[in-house]
Each structure stands twice: as structure tokens, then as C-alpha cells.
Amino acid sequence: MQSTTSDTRQRILDAVDGGFDAQLATTCDFVAIPSTRGAEGPCQDMIGDLLRQRGYEVDDWHIDVEDLRELRGFGPIEHDFSRARTVVGTYRPSTNAGKSLILQGHCDVVPAGPLDMWETPPFSPVMKDGRMYGRGACDMKSGTIGALYALDAIKSAGLKPTARIHFQSVIEEESTGVGALSTLQRGYRADACFIPEPTSGRMVRSQVGVIWFRLRVRGFPAHVFEAGIGSNAIMAAYDLVHALRKLEAEWNERARADRHFKAVTHPINFNPGIIKGGDWASSVPAWCDIDCRIAILPGWSVADCQNEILACVAAAARDHRFLSNNPPSVEWSGFLSEGYELKESAEAEAAFGKAFNAVYGGAVEDLVFTALTDTRFYGLNYNIPSLCFGATGAAMHGFNEYVDLDSLRKSTKATALFIAEWCGVEAI
């Protein structure tokens, strides 16, 4: 095995620079695919093709929800899942001398929203002023392609890793996480996992879990001229939202005792994200459904938090004129995810620390993350130390999402050096 000497590192860094234009072109092609939930297939086809072109052993399979339902961290699927696939490309070394690695990225993106509110079309990526704009450019298609080109750079430097590497492209990261879960159910394991989500050049130390749920409120319809005899389901749903905002405040008070999140202002965010209700502007609405998201902290029980949500809704209904006799229901509609704290990972972090110092200088800073990543599955389910580090960008889930290209170049370099340090390299 050839150690990562200063000469070896420089060759890899130069190779990243040499391939960066090609990396950006591939990233643009990837971002141009509108891979919203249920439509990820073309992205998975592209990743499969890229892996085959590079000589990796490709495993491309349909995800069977029934195989996953009883696994830790499973979130219920409500949409058409008939085309759901995971793609894994495996590199098997001729010499086994280093430590194995999972490189993972998700190709699913959230909806773009009203197109007229974007400065440029979300699925026609544009590079200007040192940034790439487009839905998924930051979260996280640039990171996934960056990891692939990090592997390319090692080869271009005349080197090859001396440990097994699984390059995984998953779906459902934005709604349930079952794509990542499917890789574990399939049997893929490694000594560490690395996910290049956009973290602004910091290492995720602790991250929230997320619960999705749907409030289903039923009212009593009437013509609006005699609205008093009816019960407005939309207005009643607002009363429940206000009650849940109080639960959010209680959970934020509880978060002040967490060793990582105590330094974060308002780490628990409750969001009523989708509202549907009523059938006619002149009729008192008989129904209202609100899809909600709320965060929980590492160590908090998903089941206990579900029970607190149910109790909050039930208490608010008891005080309501109509809902007291017509109680609303709560459905679990996606994420049922625990929070995750990176620990027992000293060896992997030390290897990454060397890579980071060679690119950025100094020591990597921690990030206490008020969103979630797929690292939780690898860490919580199988004790695989799972690092999350990546580029800088903005407007994830918003309009005019972008990734900063200089930061992407640096994060790709750090990823390549980490692979070389962790897996080991030798001359081709």
C-alpha cells in the first residue's frame, strides 16, 4: 500500500482540478433531471451508466417496501412506489489493505414550487458568478457527483484504493429515508460511511430527527348565509396548529438541556407544510387536512414524541365546541426518524481531519444540524461511523437554490483525500 505522502496528496489535488470542468458538466446534466418524488428513475439510470462506464460492479434493484417495514427508522410510504430503485456501484480492490467505505448521495429533490418565482428555470442549471443554480444543485446532486469525481481523481493520479468501496445513489431522503434503509437491508456494510451533503465545510456532529404527520379535521357543512349552524373545519384546524405551536415551544425548552443543541436558538421547528380543505367558497368547509413536520432531538424516542403529539391534539380538541364531540385524527405520513449524534468515530474523523487540513488548513468545525441526513441509518442501525461534510450553498428547498463552485472544488478535494487516507492507495 502506498501511503498518502505529500506528493501523493498533491497528485490527487491536481487531478481534481484537472477534472473539475468535466465534473461541473456532469453535475449540470444531473441537476437537469427533475427527480422529484416518484420520478427519480432517470437519475438512477444516469448514475448506473456513469458507474458502468468506470468499471464498477453495479447493483440496481427495485425497493420492496415490505422488506423494510419492520426495520428501525422506517417511514410509511403513501405514494406510488412501483418504480422506486436503489443503485450501488462497488469497487473491489486487487489488494485489501485499507478500510472499506460507503459513499452515499440522494438523487431525490423537493418540488420546485411556482416556476415564475425562480430567476432561472429550476431544471435548466445555470452557472454564473461562481455558482451553479438549479433545484438539487446544492441539496445534494453536486455532492454526489463530486464524490464520483473524487474517485476519478485518485485514478487519474495513477492510484487505486486498497479497500472495498460502495458508491450508493438513493431516493426518499427528503421524505422517509427508505432508500438508504434499503441498502442496509440489501446487506451493504463498510467500516465507515461518508455523505457529501452541503454543510458549508463543517462536519455534522449532531442532527435532529423528524416526524411527519397529517391532521385530518372534519367539520359540519352549511351554506355560508347560515354559517352559525355549521362548523368550519379549516378554522378548527388552525386551532390545532396553534396548540402544536405550544408543543413546539415546550420541546425547545427541553432542548436547552441537550449538550449540543443548547447552543442553538430554536432547534425544534414545527411546520404546517401542506393544507387542503373545503369544496366551495360559499360553503362552510366540512374537511381540512394539514401535513406537518416537527423535529426531535437525538436520544428522544419517536414513539414517545408521537404520543405527545396525539395528546396535544386530543387536549386541543376537548376544548373546542365542535371537535370535542368530533375528534380529529392524526396519521403518520412520512418520516419517523430519530436524531443522530456522531460518536465512536475517532479513527474515521482523524483520517478526514488530515484530508481537511491539507485542503482548508486547520481543523474542521462541528455543525449542529437542525435538519436530518441519511447518516442516522448507518450509525444507529449498524454502528457504522457516518460522516457528513460538503460544500456551501443556499436556498435549499427554496427558490434559486445554488451551490458555490469554489467550495465544491474544495469539498471534492477533501473527499478524494479522505478516500485515499481511509481506504489506502497503491500505484495502478
C-alpha positions in Angstrom: 0.0 0.0 0.0 1.3 3.5 -0.9 0.8 5.9 2.0 -0.7 9.3 1.4 2.5 11.3 1.3 2.6 15.0 0.4 3.5 14.0 -3.1 0.5 11.6 -3.3 -1.9 14.2 -1.9 -0.7 16.8 -4.4 -1.2 14.5 -7.3 -4.8 13.8 -6.2 -5.5 17.5 -5.7 -4.1 18.3 -9.1 -6.3 15.6 -10.6 -9.4 17.1 -9.0 -8.5 20.4 -10.6 -7.9 18.7 -13.9 -11.3 17.0 -13.9 -13.3 19.9 -12.5 -14.8 21.2 -15.7 -15.9 17.7 -16.6 -17.3 17.3 -13.1 -19.4 20.5 -13.5 -20.7 19.4 -16.9 -21.8 16.1 -15.4 -23.4 17.9 -12.4 -25.4 20.1 -14.8 -26.7 17.0 -16.6 -27.7 15.5 -13.2 -29.4 18.7 -12.0 -31.3 19.0 -15.2 -33.3 15.8 -14.4 -36.4 16.7 -12.4 -36.1 13.9 -9.9 -39.0 14.7 -7.6 -40.6 12.0 -5.5 -41.7 9.1 -7.7 -39.7 10.4 -10.7 -36.2 9.5 -9.7 -35.7 6.8 -12.3 -33.8 8.8 -15.0 -31.4 10.0 -12.3 -30.8 6.4 -11.2 -30.3 5.4 -14.9 -27.7 8.1 -15.2 -25.8 7.1 -12.1 -25.9 3.4 -13.2 -24.4 4.4 -16.6 -21.7 6.5 -15.0 -20.7 3.7 -12.7 -20.6 1.1 -15.5 -18.5 3.4 -17.7 -16.0 3.4 -14.9 -15.9 -0.3 -14.5 -17.8 -0.6 -11.2 -19.9 -3.7 -10.3 -23.5 -2.3 -10.4 -26.4 -3.5 -8.4 -29.7 -1.8 -9.5 -32.8 -3.1 -7.8 -36.5 -2.3 -7.1 -37.2 -1.4 -3.5 -39.8 -3.7 -1.9 -41.4 -1.8 1.0 -42.5 -5.0 2.7 -38.8 -5.9 3.1 -38.2 -2.7 5.1 -41.4 -2.2 7.1 -40.1 -3.7 10.3 -36.6 -2.1 10.2 -35.6 0.7 12.6 -36.3 4.1 11.1 -38.8 3.0 8.5 -41.2 5.8 7.5 -44.6 4.9 5.8 -44.9 5.3 2.0 -48.1 6.8 0.7 -47.3 7.5 -3.0 -46.8 5.2 -6.0 -43.6 3.3 -5.2 -43.7 0.9 -8.1 -40.7 2.4 -9.8 -38.6 3.0 -6.7 -34.9 1.9 -7.2 -31.6 2.0 -5.5 -28.3 1.9 -7.4 -25.0 0.8 -5.8 -21.7 0.6 -7.6 -19.0 -1.4 -5.9 -15.2 -1.1 -6.3 -13.4 -4.3 -5.3 -9.6 -3.8 -4.7 -6.9 -6.1 -6.0 -5.1 -5.6 -2.7 -7.0 -5.5 0.6 -5.0 -3.3 2.9 -7.2 -0.3 3.9 -10.6 0.2 5.4 -13.9 -0.1 3.5 -16.2 2.8 2.8 -19.7 3.7 1.8 -20.0 6.9 -0.3 -23.7 7.8 -0.4 -25.8 10.5 -2.0 -29.5 11.0 -2.6 -30.9 12.0 -6.0 -34.4 12.9 -5.0 -35.3 16.6 -4.8 -38.2 18.6 -3.4 -40.8 20.2 -5.6 -39.7 23.5 -7.3 -42.8 25.4 -6.4 -44.2 28.2 -8.7 -41.8 28.4 -11.7 -42.4 32.2 -12.1 -40.8 32.8 -8.8 -37.4 31.4 -10.0 -35.0 33.7 -11.7 -33.9 30.9 -13.9 -35.7 27.6 -14.6 -35.1 25.1 -11.7 -34.2 22.2 -14.0 -32.1 24.2 -16.5 -29.0 24.7 -14.4 -27.1 27.9 -14.9 -23.5 28.7 -13.8 -22.9 32.4 -13.1 -20.9 34.5 -10.6 -19.2 31.4 -9.3 -22.4 29.5 -8.5 -24.5 26.8 -10.1 -28.2 27.4 -9.8 -30.9 24.8 -10.0 -33.1 22.6 -7.9 -30.9 20.0 -6.3 -27.7 21.8 -7.3 -26.9 22.2 -3.6 -29.1 19.5 -2.0 -27.3 17.3 -3.0 -26.6 16.4 -6.6 -23.3 18.4 -6.7 -22.1 16.4 -3.7 -23.0 13.0 -5.2 -21.2 13.8 -8.5 -18.3 15.3 -6.5 -17.8 12.0 -4.7 -17.8 10.2 -8.0 -15.2 12.6 -9.4 -13.2 12.3 -6.2 -12.8 8.6 -7.1 -11.9 9.6 -10.6 -9.2 11.9 -9.4 -7.5 9.1 -7.5 -7.4 7.0 -10.7 -6.2 10.0 -12.7 -3.4 10.4 -10.2 -2.2 6.9 -11.1 -3.5 5.4 -8.0 -6.2 2.9 -6.9 -7.8 2.3 -3.5 -6.8 -0.7 -1.4 -10.2 -1.3 0.2 -13.8 -2.1 -0.9 -15.9 1.0 -1.8 -19.7 1.1 -2.2 -21.0 4.1 -4.2 -24.7 4.4 -3.4 -27.3 6.5 -5.1 -30.6 6.5 -3.0 -34.0 8.0 -3.1 -36.5 9.1 -0.5 -34.0 11.1 1.6 -36.4 14.1 1.6 -39.5 12.2 2.9 -38.8 8.8 4.5 -35.2 7.7 4.1 -36.2 4.2 2.9 -33.7 4.4 0.1 -30.8 4.4 2.5 -32.5 1.8 4.6 -32.8 -0.4 1.5 -29.0 -0.5 1.1 -28.6 -1.9 4.6 -31.4 -4.4 4.1 -29.6 -5.5 0.9 -26.6 -6.2 3.1 -24.2 -3.4 2.3 -21.8 -2.6 5.1 -18.4 -0.9 5.5 -16.0 0.4 8.1 -17.3 4.0 7.6 -19.8 6.0 5.6 -19.3 9.4 4.1 -22.2 11.5 2.8 -21.3 14.8 1.0 -24.4 16.8 1.9 -23.9 20.6 1.7 -22.6 21.6 5.2 -20.7 24.7 4.4 -17.4 23.0 5.0 -18.3 21.7 8.5 -18.8 18.2 9.9 -22.2 17.3 11.2 -21.8 16.5 14.8 -25.4 16.2 15.9 -28.7 16.3 13.9 -32.4 16.3 14.6 -34.8 13.6 13.7 -38.1 14.4 12.0 -41.7 13.2 12.3 -44.2 13.9 9.6 -47.9 13.7 10.4 -51.3 14.7 8.9 -54.1 16.3 10.9 -57.5 15.3 9.5 -60.2 17.6 10.7 -63.9 17.2 9.9 -66.5 19.9 10.3 -70.2 20.3 9.5 -71.1 21.9 6.2 -73.7 24.6 5.7 -74.5 27.5 3.3 -72.5 30.4 4.4 -75.6 32.6 4.8 -76.3 30.5 7.9 -72.7 29.7 8.8 -73.6 29.6 12.5 -75.3 26.3 12.2 -72.2 24.7 10.7 -68.6 24.1 11.9 -65.7 25.3 9.8 -63.1 22.6 9.6 -60.4 24.9 8.3 -60.8 27.3 11.2 -60.8 24.3 13.6 -57.6 23.1 12.1 -56.0 26.4 12.8 -56.8 25.9 16.5 -55.0 22.7 16.4 -52.0 24.3 14.7 -51.9 26.9 17.5 -51.8 24.1 20.1 -49.0 22.4 18.3 -47.0 25.6 18.3 -47.2 25.5 22.1 -45.9 21.9 22.0 -43.0 23.2 19.8 -42.2 25.8 22.4 -42.2 23.1 25.2 -39.8 20.9 23.2 -37.5 23.9 22.6 -37.3 24.4 26.3 -36.5 20.8 26.7 -33.7 21.1 24.1 -31.9 23.6 26.3 -30.6 20.6 28.3 -29.1 18.9 25.2 -25.3 19.2 25.2 -25.1 20.1 21.5 -28.4 21.8 20.8 -28.4 24.0 23.9 -26.2 26.4 21.9 -28.8 26.6 19.0 -31.6 29.1 19.1 -34.9 27.3 18.4 -33.6 23.9 17.2 -37.1 22.3 17.2 -39.1 23.6 14.2 -42.8 22.8 13.6 -44.1 23.4 10.1 -47.6 23.1 8.8 -46.4 22.4 5.2 -49.5 21.5 3.2 -53.1 22.5 3.7 -56.1 21.2 1.8 -59.7 21.8 2.7 -63.2 22.7 1.7 -65.1 22.3 -1.6 -66.8 25.6 -2.2 -66.2 29.3 -1.3 -69.8 29.7 -0.2 -70.0 26.6 1.8 -68.7 26.1 5.4 -65.9 23.6 4.8 -66.6 20.1 6.0 -63.0 18.9 5.9 -59.4 20.1 6.3 -56.1 18.1 6.1 -52.8 19.6 7.2 -49.5 17.9 6.6 -47.0 18.8 9.3 -43.3 18.3 10.1 -41.7 18.6 13.6 -38.2 17.9 14.7 -37.0 15.8 17.6 -33.5 15.6 19.2 -31.0 12.7 19.4 -32.0 10.4 22.2 -35.7 11.3 22.1 -38.0 8.4 21.5 -40.0 8.6 18.3 -42.9 6.7 19.9 -42.9 9.0 23.0 -42.9 12.1 20.8 -45.8 10.6 18.7 -47.7 10.1 21.9 -47.1 13.7 22.9 -48.4 14.9 19.5 -51.5 12.8 19.9 -52.1 14.1 23.5 -51.6 17.7 22.3 -54.2 17.3 19.5 -56.6 15.5 21.8 -56.4 18.2 24.5 -57.0 21.0 22.0 -60.0 19.1 20.6 -61.5 18.7 24.0 -61.7 22.4 24.4 -63.3 23.0 21.0 -67.0 23.4 20.6 -67.3 21.0 17.7 -64.2 18.9 17.8 -64.9 17.8 21.4 -67.6 15.6 20.0 -66.0 15.1 16.6 -62.3 14.5 17.4 -59.7 14.9 14.6 -57.4 12.1 13.6 -53.6 12.1 13.2 -51.9 10.0 10.5 -48.2 9.3 10.3 -47.3 10.3 6.7 -43.6 10.0 6.2 -40.5 10.5 8.4 -40.4 8.7 11.7 -36.8 9.4 12.2 -34.6 9.5 15.2 -31.9 12.2 15.7 -28.3 11.1 15.3 -25.1 12.1 17.1 -21.7 11.3 15.5 -19.7 9.4 18.1 -17.3 6.4 18.4 -15.8 7.7 15.1 -12.4 8.9 16.2 -10.5 6.9 13.6 -12.6 8.0 10.6 -12.6 11.6 11.9 -8.8 11.5 12.3 -8.5 10.4 8.6 -10.8 13.1 7.5 -9.1 15.6 9.6 -5.8 15.0 7.7 -7.7 15.5 4.4 -9.4 18.6 5.6 -6.2 20.2 6.9 -4.5 19.6 3.5 -7.2 21.4 1.7 -8.6 24.0 4.0 -5.9 24.3 6.7 -6.6 23.8 10.4 -9.3 21.7 12.0 -12.8 21.1 10.7 -15.6 22.8 12.7 -18.6 21.0 14.0 -22.1 21.6 12.7 -25.2 21.1 14.9 -27.8 20.5 12.3 -31.5 21.4 12.6 -32.3 19.2 9.6 -31.6 15.5 9.1 -29.4 13.3 6.8 -29.3 9.6 6.0 -26.2 9.2 8.3 -28.6 8.1 11.0 -29.4 4.7 9.4 -25.8 3.7 9.1 -24.9 4.9 12.6 -27.9 3.9 14.6 -28.8 0.7 12.8 -25.3 -0.8 12.4 -22.8 1.3 14.3 -21.1 2.4 11.1 -19.4 5.8 11.8 -21.1 8.1 9.4 -19.5 11.4 8.4 -21.4 14.2 6.7 -19.4 17.0 5.1 -19.8 19.0 1.9 -19.9 22.3 0.0 -21.5 25.7 0.6 -24.7 26.8 -1.0 -28.1 28.4 -0.2 -31.9 28.3 -0.8 -32.2 24.5 -0.3 -36.0 23.8 -0.6 -36.4 27.4 -1.7 -36.2 29.5 -4.9 -32.9 30.0 -6.8 -31.1 27.2 -5.0 -27.4 27.2 -5.7 -24.0 25.7 -4.8 -20.8 27.7 -4.6 -18.4 26.3 -7.1 -15.2 27.1 -5.3 -16.5 25.4 -2.2 -17.5 22.4 -4.3 -14.0 22.2 -5.7 -12.6 22.2 -2.2 -15.0 19.7 -0.8 -14.3 17.3 -3.7 -10.6 17.6 -2.9 -11.2 16.8 0.8 -13.4 13.9 -0.2 -10.7 12.5 -2.5 -8.0 12.8 0.1 -10.2 11.2 2.7 -10.9 8.2 0.5 -7.1 7.9 -0.1 -6.4 8.2 3.6 -9.1 5.9 4.8 -9.1 3.2 2.1 -5.4 3.4 1.3 -4.0 3.7 -2.2 -1.3 2.0 -4.3 0.0 2.5 -7.8 -2.1 1.3 -10.6 
